[in-house]
Amino acid sequence: MSRTATALALLSIVIWGFLTFLAVHLTHVPSFLLTGIGLTIGGLISLPKIREWRVPVKTMLIGTGGILGYHFLLFTALQIAPAVEVNLLNYLWPLLIVALTPVFLPGYTLRAQHILGVVAGLAGAVLVVTGGKIGMDMSHLPGYLCAAGAAFIWAAYSLLTKRVPAFSTYAVGAFCTVAGLLALGVYFVESNLGLLPSVTLSTSDWATLVLIGIGPLGLAFFTWDAALKRGDPRLIGALSYLTPLLSTLVLVVLNGQSMSPLHLVAMVLIVGGAVISNVPLDALTRKLLRTTTLSS
């Protein structure tokens, strides 16, 4: 894989690694307002390429719905549940892509390694939700469900985009802009109806929102797609498993979040499950056997 593709993929991963860290500083901002401002800023990055925003209605609905639903549920989860747990559950999406592929893409089947990976990831999720105990802290359950829902939506979005005609990378800007404006519309309706308390954004809030919009909800989308177009998607996909590790470490180091041995075990299970599910074990085994034969 070219160095350019690797660099672009790693840049996306680093940017996404800071999303949760930035979002936890805005837990006082209503989810629709946070989602709306962030996505609108991110979408406008590709405004100079607005001619490439034209896509079929079905593609627009999938793109807008996926991006809006994912970020709204993620930001909501971070507001009502512990950040480290939410972060780990959110990164179940690589596993869900594997598990849901036969559902969304006819002709694909699950093999033994896929099932093993999904079981490992689910075991990690259970550890996160239960805290390693038989009982469950129901007070955080809504947040955990939102995080799991976000992971499901992102997996479904990723798979459904493979069922529509190919579209330009810059069209993602249209998805983000439309989703952002819809989120802002819902927020203002709820606010005018008195369903939400009025919120005054400070200078610090606006700075964080701009960073989220330009970075994780903007630039990272485009650098990731550019990496996929220039490099081996399998290798780039494998690099994506660094995201939950980096994101959690950023929370621990920069935000003072605590990470217990249980969290570490859960992370190993979730990331390990994703790796097992996506690495071509048959090809790897054949290569190892061939290497061993030649060396002997």
Secondary structure as the mmCIF struct_conf table of DSSP 4:
data_model
#
loop_
_struct_conf.conf_type_id
_struct_conf.id
_struct_conf.beg_label_comp_id
_struct_conf.beg_label_asym_id
_struct_conf.beg_label_seq_id
_struct_conf.end_label_comp_id
_struct_conf.end_label_asym_id
_struct_conf.end_label_seq_id
HELX_RH_AL_P HELX_RH_AL_P1 ARG A 3 GLY A 17
TURN_TY1_P TURN_TY1_P1 PHE A 18 PHE A 18
HELX_RH_AL_P HELX_RH_AL_P2 LEU A 19 ALA A 23
HELX_RH_3T_P HELX_RH_3T_P1 VAL A 24 LEU A 26
TURN_TY1_P TURN_TY1_P2 THR A 27 HIS A 28
BEND BEND1 VAL A 29 VAL A 29
HELX_RH_AL_P HELX_RH_AL_P3 SER A 31 LEU A 44
TURN_TY1_P TURN_TY1_P3 ILE A 45 SER A 46
HELX_RH_3T_P HELX_RH_3T_P2 LEU A 47 TRP A 53
HELX_RH_AL_P HELX_RH_AL_P4 VAL A 57 ILE A 80
BEND BEND2 ALA A 81 ALA A 81
HELX_RH_AL_P HELX_RH_AL_P5 ALA A 83 ASN A 90
TURN_TY1_P TURN_TY1_P4 TYR A 91 LEU A 92
HELX_RH_AL_P HELX_RH_AL_P6 TRP A 93 PHE A 104
BEND BEND3 LEU A 105 LEU A 105
TURN_TY1_P TURN_TY1_P5 PRO A 106 GLY A 107
HELX_RH_AL_P HELX_RH_AL_P7 ALA A 112 THR A 130
TURN_TY1_P TURN_TY1_P6 GLY A 131 GLY A 132
BEND BEND4 LYS A 133 GLY A 135
HELX_RH_3T_P HELX_RH_3T_P3 MET A 138 HIS A 140
HELX_RH_AL_P HELX_RH_AL_P8 LEU A 141 LEU A 160
HELX_RH_3T_P HELX_RH_3T_P4 THR A 161 ARG A 163
BEND BEND5 VAL A 164 VAL A 164
TURN_TY1_P TURN_TY1_P7 THR A 169 TYR A 170
HELX_RH_AL_P HELX_RH_AL_P9 ALA A 171 ASN A 192
TURN_TY1_P TURN_TY1_P8 LEU A 193 GLY A 194
BEND BEND6 LEU A 195 LEU A 196
HELX_RH_AL_P HELX_RH_AL_P10 THR A 203 ILE A 214
HELX_RH_PI_P HELX_RH_PI_P1 GLY A 215 LEU A 219
HELX_RH_AL_P HELX_RH_AL_P11 ALA A 220 ARG A 230
BEND BEND7 GLY A 231 GLY A 231
HELX_RH_AL_P HELX_RH_AL_P12 PRO A 233 LEU A 239
TURN_TY1_P TURN_TY1_P9 SER A 240 TYR A 241
HELX_RH_AL_P HELX_RH_AL_P13 LEU A 242 ASN A 255
HELX_RH_AL_P HELX_RH_AL_P14 PRO A 261 ASN A 278
BEND BEND8 VAL A 279 VAL A 279
HELX_RH_AL_P HELX_RH_AL_P15 LEU A 281 SER A 295
#
